[in-house]
Amino acid sequence: MTRRGWLLFVALGIIWGLPYLLIRVSVREISPELLVFIRTGGAALILVPIAAARGEFGPALQRWRPILLYSAVELAVPWLLLFSAEQRLSSSVSGLLIATVPLFAAMLAWASRSERVDARRLVGLGVGIAGVAAIVGFDVRSSGLLDVFALFVTAFGYALGPWVFARYLAGVPPLGAVALSFAFCAVAYSPSAAVSLPRRALGASIVESIVTLTLVCTIGAFLIFPALIAEIGAMRATLVTYVNPAIAVLLGVIALNEHFGVATGIGFALILGGCVLASRPVREGKAMAPPAVSEP
């Protein structure tokens, strides 16, 4: 890998590991609905004019129906569930559970028969599930099980989004499609955001978290990820998925003093190991579905 490739890889790993901390801080003072609106609305304000100037927004508008579906499964529903869950779950646990995206992507690929099942992948799925059980069983109270389920739905949405895009939006300029997706989400959440405005001035840390989440972790990541793919290839670029949860855990422990025990460490290792086994391509079989990368 070139020096530029390493820089892009490390930068994206940090950028996609950072949101869990920023979300955890932000939802202390604003509602999940308002945070979804701010993040998607801010991204739309910047990306829609850029897409229009490049002539990529018009073609996306012509395919608005599948883009609306993509917006729902990749952004609108997952982000609301993730932001809501982080009002109670730690950022580190949230990051580790979202790391199950490759497991859901593998199951989706098998279910749609775009890939075949082999013994290695079944083992990987089992190992990953064991890691989830270790984390949930030792680090999550019974009152948080509903939030855990919400994060699993979020992870499934992150896996389903690329599948929907590849199946129904082939040929649509990605910038135009993503910009329109952000605009759809912002419009959809504007009524709930309007009735959940904070009643007092937000603290400096909250404002900084929201701005960083929007500008760096959303817009910045969208600009860096295609550059990373162009530099090192799509399959190698998806390895950043295995860096994100480590960054999320590290930041949660350092910045928020979150607990990281033996069970969490074991669960972390099992989840990542299971993801590696379950998502590795087979040498023979049907064409692979596009790899899923979890953008929190």
N, C-alpha and C positions, 0 to 999 in steps of 0.2 A: 504494500500500500504506500502511496506517495505521502510526502509530508502534508500536502494540502488535503489529501484524503483523511489522514489521521486528525488533522485540525477540525475538519467538518464533522467527522465521526464523534470526536470528544465533545464538540460544541453541541451537537444535537442530543447526545446522551445526557448532558447536563440540562439542556433546555427542556427535554421531555421528562426529566426526573424532578425538576423544580416545581411544576404546577401543584403537586400534592401539598407541599408546604404552603404555597401561596393561597390555595383554595381553603385550606384549614384556617389560615389567618383571616381571610376575607369573610368567610361565613360566620365569623364571630359577631359581625355588626351589620351585615346585609343578608337579605334572603337569597336562597339558591336561584329563584326565578330572576331576581334583579341581576345577579352575577352572570347568568346565562345571557341576559339581554345586553349587558355592558360588553361582555367578551365578544359576542357575535356581532353586535351593532358596531363596535369599534373596528373590528376586522373588516366588516362590510364597507364602512366609510372609506377605508384606505384601499381595499382590494377591488371594489366595484369600478371606481374611476380608472384604475390601472388596466383592468381587464377590458373596459370599454375602449380605452385608448389603443390597446393592442388589437382590437377587433375580435376579441374572444368572448365578449359578453352576449352579443347577438345570437351566435350559435347555441350558447347555453340556454338562452331564453326559449329557443325553439324546442328544447327538450326539457321543459320545466317540470313535467309530470314525474319522470324518473328521478330528476334532481330533487324534487320534493320528497320522494321516498328515501333517497340517499340522506337528505338532511335530517329526516326523522330518526333513522336507525344509527347514523354516525354522530350526530350532534345533539339534536333537540332532546331526545329521550335519555341517552347516556349521560350527557352533561348535567341534566337536572338530577338524575339519580345519584351520580357521583358527588355533586355539590351537597345534596341533602344528606348523604351518608357521612360525609366528612364533618358534619355538625356534631357527630357523636363518635365516629371511629377515628383513630389516629391516622395521620398522613402516611406513616410508614406501613401500617397494615393495609391501608387502601392501595398504596402503590404495589405491594406484594400481590394482593388479590387481583388487581388489574393486569398483573404480569401473566395471568392465565389466558390472555388473548390468543397466543399461538395454539393453545389446546383447543379452544373453541373454533379457531380457523381450521384446524386439522379435522375436527368432527364435521364441520360444515363441508369441507372438501370431500370427505368420505360420503356424507349423506347425499351430496349432489353428484357423486360418482365422477368427479374430476380427478380423483386420485384413488389408488387402491390401498387397502389395509394390509399391513404386514405385521409380523410379530414384534418388531422393534417399535413400531408406532403404538401398538397396544400397550407395550411395556411403558413407553413414555407417557401415555395417557394415565396409566395407573400410578406411576411415580408422581406425576403432577397432582393428581387427586389426593394422594397421600400427603403431599406438601401442604395443600389447602387444608386438609383435615388437621394437620399439626398446628397450623396457625390459628384456625378457627377454634379448635378444641382447647388450646391453652392461652390464647391471647384475646379472645372475644367472649364477652359475657353473653348469657342467654338473651338478654334484652337487646343485644346488637345483631342477632341473627337475621332480622329483617333487613338491616343495612347490608349485611354480607350478601344476602340474596340480590339486593339492588345492585351491588357491585358486580355480581355475576351477570346480571342482565346488561350492565354497562359493558363488560368485557365481550359479551356475545354481540352487542351492537357494534363495537369496534371491529370485530371479526366479520360481521355481516356487511358493513359499509363498503369495504373494498370489493367484496363479491358482487354487490349490487352495482357498483360503479363499472366493474369489468363486464358485467353481463348486459347492462342496459345503457351504458353511457360511453361505449367504445367510440372513439373518434371525436368526442366532445372535448374542446380545449380545457385542460384541468383547471387553469386559473379562473376561467369564466364559470365553470361548474362550482368550484369551491366558493367563489365570491357570491354567486347566487344562493348557495346553500346558507352562507352566513346571513345574507339579507332575509331569506325566508324565516330563519330562526329568530332573528331580531324582531321581525314583524309579528311573528306568532307569540312572542313573549312580552311584547310591549304593553298589553293590557294588564297582565299580572305584575309587571315591573312598575307600572304607574301607581298601583295601589299598595306597593310594598316599599316605597321610598323611605329611607331612614329619617327618623324624626329629629335627629341631632347631627351635628357635624361629625364626619368620620375622622378617626385618628390617622396620623401620618402613615403608620405602618399598614393600615388597611388600604389607603389610597395607593401607596407604593406597590402593594401586592397586586391590586387590581390592574394598575397600569402595566406592570411587568408581565402579568398573566396575559394581557391582551397584545401588547406590542412585541414582546420577546417570545413567549411560549406559544403564541398563535400565529401571528404574522411572520415573525422571524423564523419559526420552525418550518412554515410553509415554503419560505424562500430557500432555506438551507437543505431541506430534504431532497428536492429535485437535483440540486447541485451535488449532493452526496451520491445519489444514484448515478449521475453522469460520470462521476469521478471513479467510483469503485464497483458499480453494477448494482442491480436491484436486490439480488439475493444476499450479497455481502452487506448491503446497506441495512437490511432488516435485522442484522445482528445487534443493532442499537437497542432493539427491544430488550435484550438481556442486560443492558447497562442501566436502563431507566429505573428499575426497582431498587438497584443498589444505591443509586443517587438519592432516590426518595427516602430510603431508610436512613442513609447517612445524614441527610439534611434534617429529617425528623428528630433523630437522636441528638444532633448537635444544637439545632436552633430551638427545638421545642421540648427538649429533655424527655422524649418519648422512650418508652421501655423497649429494650431489645434483649430478649432472653434466649436461652438455649433452644427452646421450641421454635422461636421465630427464625433463628439461624438455620435450624434443620429444615423447617418448612420452606425457607427461601432457597436453599440448595436443591431441595427436591422439586420445587416448582420449576426452577430454571433448567435443571437436568431433564425433567419430563418434557418441557417445551422443546429443548434441543432434539430429543429423540423423536417426539411426535411430529415436529415440523420439518425434519430433514427429508428432502425429496428421495423417492425411490429411483433406482436406475432404470427400471422398466415399468411401463404402465401408461396410464393416460396422462394427458397434459396437465400440468399443475395449474391450480387456480392462483391468482395473484396473492402474494404473501401479505398477511395483515400486520400492520404496525400500529401499536396503541398510542395514539396521541391524546393525552389526558386533557 
